[in-house]
Amino acid sequence: MTKELEHQFVSELEANQNIVHKVCSLYTDNRESHNDLFQEITIQLWKAYPKFRGDSKFSTWMYRVALNTAITLYRKSRKQPKTQAFDTVLYKVKAEEYDPTQERQLNLMYSAIRELGDIDKALVFLYLEDKNYAEISDTLGISEVNARVKMSRIKTKLRTILNP
């Protein structure tokens, strides 16, 4: 890879790294796993970057690579024995913005989302990122109608999980 291409990649990654962190938060439940997944996604992005043609926005392409990598690793990890997490992923929040109730609700929501299937998690993530159904369908490789139907079913399922 040329120096110019490397510079472009690093610049794009820095500008969009929040996407990768959000994907990691959906598919992991502790800091160590989060960091490992972040590193693996970055490696996969780096390997695939020379093939990025620019047909879509970098962020859309990044979503697809990040979600595919997370789903692949999540499926592999489900075959391994479960272990207990000792800490949670912490985010830098200014003291005046900290709201324990909001943090509790956010943790409950992430916990509920983790109970969903792989594709459903990805769909919720993109929906929460304010992506329209056309972008969601493009990123996940499903039809727009299918994305809408799935999202409706996921909302019902999340309500059931959160309010048994």
C-alpha angles and dihedrals in degrees: 000000000000123000090247092053090047091051091050091050094049091047093050092045093051092048093049105030091115087072090060093046091052092050089049090052091055096050102037136052104198139045096251094053090044091054093045092051091045089054093047092049090049090051091050091048090050092050093047098041096089087059093050103115098185094241087135134023115287090242092055091050089046091053091053095049093043094048094045091050093047093047092049093050092042091055091049092048093052087066090059124079116272118254130195117255115230099195141016131235108272124207127205106251125170112247094243090053095052113113115174092200092053091047090051091050091047091051091049090050093049089048091052092047090052088061091062125092122266099263092041090055090051092048092050091048093054091044091052088050087062093247114159120237092258090058092043092051091047093049096045097037095237131117120272091241091051090051091053093048093046092049091052091051092046092053090053091047092049090050089053092048094047096042107033 
